[in-house]
Structure formats: structure tokens, C-alpha cells
Amino acid sequence: MTDGHKITMLGTGLIGMFYTMTIHSQRGRDRVVNIFSRSKERAEKFAGEWNIPKYSTDLDEALNDPDSDVVIIGIPNHLHKEAVVKAAQAGKAVLCTKPLGRNAAEAREMLQAVEKAGVFSGYLEDLVYTPKTLKSLDSVKNGALGRILWVRSRETHPGPHSAWFWDKEMAGGGAIIDMGCHCVEIIRNFIGKEIKPVEVMCWADTLVHQIDAEDHGIGLIRFENGSMGQFEVSWAFRGGMDLRDEVAGTEGTIWLDHFLRTGFQMFSSVGQGGYVAEKAEGDTGWLFPVGDEVQELGYRHMFVDVFDALEKKTEPMETFYDGYVVNAIIDACYKSAATKQWEPIKLDIWRGKELSMIEKSAELIDGKYLLVKEEVMPDGRVKLILKDKDSGKIVQKIK
Ligand SMILES: NC(=O)c1ccc[n+]([C@@H]2O[C@H](COP(=O)([O-])OP(=O)(O)OC[C@H]3O[C@@H](n4cnc5c(N)ncnc54)[C@H](O)[C@@H]3O)[C@@H](O)[C@H]2O)c1
């Protein structure tokens, strides 16, 4: 067991705070030793609140701090590439928040930078680490759902909390890059990351806000084995943050609700004067508080996995390569939204399987029929829908 890692954290915003809260909670041995912010006041205040010995307002100085071995990037999307490249050059282990890049070209440069420098890296995609998701992924891996056919992932809320998110140039897009990146990676995890995503069909529009980027998007991602991913994102959903996933397989189904209907509902006529949960719209009336937000959003399991991998010199569950694939899928989504056509996903680097055939198997009945479906009718009869394997004709029989 090592003494734990010493971290330089870039960013004192929402994610810098959630990450620091997670790492410093529950007597963990990893510590943030240097916090970077552009503003001295904010850096000083954050350092005081979280018991961090040093702060910095100079990015290069923070990245090259000899006292830290890990850099965590929690600053806006347009700054990820520069921070990753410089951290890799400084020989630090690099952990970067989502989305990895604003597009696949940036993500590829980041991937190549860490691989060239030979430093450890991890893509901080927390939503595949929620305890419910981890358990669901285990069930899928163990075959409980059979072959995965269709995964639907939804993230909607009333819109982000800082100006830069709404600026298409800084963010790399709107709701699709911001939240679709989570959905895409959830979908890939359930379908199987080794299965190649091949093409997308996407709708994007700006229905509500005065911005150039999209505030809504729906996308379909077709995988090489025929499985389908479907994401839905909105920056204008009313009622808090809606995070839901549905997984459909040949032998089973999983429905996940992460944030609004977790089994904790509260009513207050007067409120408690403040924060209830991320993106909650108020603190009175019926409320959906979240027991332990950093746990339920996956941050805790994510950092355990990443730091374990760093110590064991293995790969974390989410890598920079995964971040690159997510960016490539989103690039194709933006293209499809513009052309209104199915668009191919351009993956210059593919490290998964080349081809995975759809396996359709069926029980043979009376040596002549393939079983399509069996159903018990209201009158108790059991009806079989069958396909004649020679003629191809669909028939029905009572069992
Ligand atoms: N679930 C998640 O994984 C999750 C959630 C929220 C945000 N994020 C990601 O984290 C990153 C930061 O988002 P946030 O919500 O913390 O944003 P935020 O606006 O709350 O905080 C951004 C931080 O970056 C600093 N910053 C802003 N502009 C800068 C500049 N030009 N130069 C240097 N520093 C600058 C700000 O001072 C602040 O400390 C984004 O990439 C975002 O996509 C991830």
C-alpha cells in the first residue's frame, strides 16, 4: 500500500469541488495538494475550505508542481487539450473530465500526448461508475440479459450553471457534447466497448434558449453487430436533473433511474434555504433530494478505480481512448444533425473487434419449425408462433 497520491486539481468550479469533496472524504489517503484557479480569491478560499496546502493562479506553475504526481483537469472544455499535453510533458499522471476533447481531433491529440509521454491517464466519466450502473454492467456481463439489442440513455436538466457551457466555441457544441458524451459512454458500456459503432442519425435544435448551440438533441447510434444506442439530451427540461437508462436484451431488461425517483421524496412548504441536489429548481414543494450525491453520481467508485489502476499499473475502466471514441461518435452526430442523413463514424484508431456477427438462434420444433414466440392466452391456451424453416412461412399452433 502506498502513501496515496498527491494531486494538482485544475478548477475550482462545480466539478473541481465535487472531485475534491470525493477525494478528501471518508478518510481517503489521496490528497489535493495544489489547487489552480484564475482568481486568487477563489483559489485561496477553496484551499482554505478543503484544507489544501498550496494554491496557484498560473497554469504552468500548477502543472509542474514537483510535490504532485497526478493532475486532474476540471476546467472548461476548450482548455482540456493544452492542460493534458502540458501535464503529460511534465511527466504527471493525467485524469481528465468529460468530454475529453471538443471533437475527435483534439481527443486524438490528447491520447497521443499521454501515450508518447508514457504517463498514466484516465477519462473521468463518472456516470458509468454509479453503483447501480456497475451492478447492472455485471449482470449484463454475466449474461442475465442475453444479447443486448437496444440501450437508451437520457440526461436532461434546465441548463448549465456557467457562461462558457453556452458558448459553442468554448464548449465544442451544446447539450449534445455536454451531456450526450455521458449517454454515449453508458450505451457503449452496455453494448460492449469492443463492438464498433458504425453510423449515427441525429436531430439537434435550439428550441428555447438564445444561443447558437443546440439545447436539445436525440441520436441513434448503430453498432456493427446490429445493436442500437439511443440518447436524449435537453438543456430545457423542467423539474431538476433527469438521468435514466434502459437496457433491452434478448433475455432481460434493466431500467435505471439515478436522480429524481431514487426512493427519497420530501415535501417542504418553507424550504431549507438552499441547495437540495444538483440542478434542483427550488427548495420548496415536493423535492427529490439525493442521499450521497458523490456516491450516486459515481465519483467515489470512479476515483477508487482510477487510483487502484494507477498503483497496479493497469488501465482504468475508462481510458483516454474511450474519450476519443465518444468524441468521434459526437462529431458524426453533429454532422448528421446538419445533413439530416445517417452519417458514418470516423474512427482513425480502432482498438476493438473488427466484426461481430449477429447471432440469431432459435429452438427447432417438430424438426420443421423455428420458434418465433410463445404466449399464454387469457383462456389458458399456449400459442406458438412458428416459422417453417423450408418455406419461410409464418404459422401458429396451439401447444
Ligand atoms: N459529471 C461530470 O463529469 C461533470 C460535471 C460538470 C462539469 N464537468 C466538466 O468539468 C469541466 C468544468 O466544468 P464545471 O462545471 O466545473 O465548470 P465551472 O464553470 O463551474 O468551473 C470552471 C472552472 O474553470 C475555471 N475557468 C473558467 N474559464 C477559465 C479559463 N479561461 N482559464 C482558466 N480557468 C478557467 C473557472 O474559474 C472554474 O474554476 C468541464 O469540462 C465540464 O464538462 C463534468
The ligand as an SDF file (V2000), in Angstrom:
LIG
                    3D

 44 48  0  0  0  0  0  0  0  0999 V2000
  -20.2660   14.8120  -14.2620 N   0  0  0  0  0  0  0  0  0  0  0  0
  -19.1720   15.3250  -14.7330 C   0  0  0  0  0  0  0  0  0  0  0  0
  -18.2720   14.6040  -15.0130 O   0  0  0  0  0  0  0  0  0  0  0  0
  -19.0580   16.8070  -14.9130 C   0  0  0  0  0  0  0  0  0  0  0  0
  -19.9800   17.6700  -14.3280 C   0  0  0  0  0  0  0  0  0  0  0  0
  -19.7980   19.0420  -14.5060 C   0  0  0  0  0  0  0  0  0  0  0  0
  -18.7500   19.5120  -15.2890 C   0  0  0  0  0  0  0  0  0  0  0  0
  -17.8860   18.6360  -15.8720 N   0  0  0  0  0  0  0  0  0  0  0  0
  -16.7860   19.1160  -16.7300 C   0  0  0  0  0  0  0  0  0  0  0  0
  -15.8330   19.7940  -15.9130 O   0  0  0  0  0  0  0  0  0  0  0  0
  -15.2890   20.8990  -16.6160 C   0  0  0  0  0  0  0  0  0  0  0  0
  -15.5570   22.1650  -15.7970 C   0  0  0  0  0  0  0  0  0  0  0  0
  -16.9580   22.2900  -15.6010 O   0  0  0  0  0  0  0  0  0  0  0  0
  -17.5610   22.9770  -14.2620 P   0  0  0  0  0  0  0  0  0  0  0  0
  -18.9690   22.5630  -14.1940 O   0  0  0  0  0  0  0  0  0  0  0  0
  -16.6810   22.7300  -13.1220 O   0  0  0  0  0  0  0  0  0  0  0  0
  -17.4690   24.4920  -14.7190 O   0  0  0  0  0  0  0  0  0  0  0  0
  -17.4670   25.7510  -13.7770 P   0  0  0  0  0  0  0  0  0  0  0  0
  -17.7640   26.9120  -14.6400 O   0  0  0  0  0  0  0  0  0  0  0  0
  -18.2700   25.5120  -12.5640 O   0  0  0  0  0  0  0  0  0  0  0  0
  -15.9330   25.8430  -13.3140 O   0  0  0  0  0  0  0  0  0  0  0  0
  -14.9000   26.0260  -14.2610 C   0  0  0  0  0  0  0  0  0  0  0  0
  -13.5890   26.2860  -13.5730 C   0  0  0  0  0  0  0  0  0  0  0  0
  -12.6230   26.6040  -14.5870 O   0  0  0  0  0  0  0  0  0  0  0  0
  -12.1500   27.9400  -14.3920 C   0  0  0  0  0  0  0  0  0  0  0  0
  -12.0280   28.6190  -15.6910 N   0  0  0  0  0  0  0  0  0  0  0  0
  -13.0230   29.0990  -16.4530 C   0  0  0  0  0  0  0  0  0  0  0  0
  -12.5200   29.6750  -17.5650 N   0  0  0  0  0  0  0  0  0  0  0  0
  -11.1860   29.5540  -17.4760 C   0  0  0  0  0  0  0  0  0  0  0  0
  -10.1020   29.9950  -18.2920 C   0  0  0  0  0  0  0  0  0  0  0  0
  -10.3080   30.6460  -19.4380 N   0  0  0  0  0  0  0  0  0  0  0  0
   -8.8570   29.7100  -17.8780 N   0  0  0  0  0  0  0  0  0  0  0  0
   -8.6380   29.0440  -16.7390 C   0  0  0  0  0  0  0  0  0  0  0  0
   -9.6230   28.6220  -15.9060 N   0  0  0  0  0  0  0  0  0  0  0  0
  -10.8840   28.8830  -16.2760 C   0  0  0  0  0  0  0  0  0  0  0  0
  -13.1930   28.6260  -13.5320 C   0  0  0  0  0  0  0  0  0  0  0  0
  -12.6420   29.6900  -12.8170 O   0  0  0  0  0  0  0  0  0  0  0  0
  -13.6280   27.4760  -12.6330 C   0  0  0  0  0  0  0  0  0  0  0  0
  -12.6850   27.2690  -11.6140 O   0  0  0  0  0  0  0  0  0  0  0  0
  -15.9260   20.8750  -17.9940 C   0  0  0  0  0  0  0  0  0  0  0  0
  -15.1040   20.2200  -18.8990 O   0  0  0  0  0  0  0  0  0  0  0  0
  -17.2160   20.0940  -17.7880 C   0  0  0  0  0  0  0  0  0  0  0  0
  -17.6840   19.4560  -18.9510 O   0  0  0  0  0  0  0  0  0  0  0  0
  -18.0130   17.3040  -15.6730 C   0  0  0  0  0  0  0  0  0  0  0  0
  1  2  1  0
  2  3  2  0
  2  4  1  0
  4  5  1  0
  4 44  2  0
  5  6  2  0
  6  7  1  0
  7  8  2  0
  8  9  1  0
  8 44  1  0
  9 10  1  0
  9 42  1  0
 10 11  1  0
 11 12  1  0
 11 40  1  0
 12 13  1  0
 13 14  1  0
 14 15  2  0
 14 16  1  0
 14 17  1  0
 17 18  1  0
 18 19  2  0
 18 20  1  0
 18 21  1  0
 21 22  1  0
 22 23  1  0
 23 24  1  0
 23 38  1  0
 24 25  1  0
 25 26  1  0
 25 36  1  0
 26 27  1  0
 26 35  1  0
 27 28  2  0
 28 29  1  0
 29 30  1  0
 29 35  2  0
 30 31  1  0
 30 32  2  0
 32 33  1  0
 33 34  2  0
 34 35  1  0
 36 37  1  0
 36 38  1  0
 38 39  1  0
 40 41  1  0
 40 42  1  0
 42 43  1  0
M  CHG  2   8   1  16  -1
M  END
$$$$
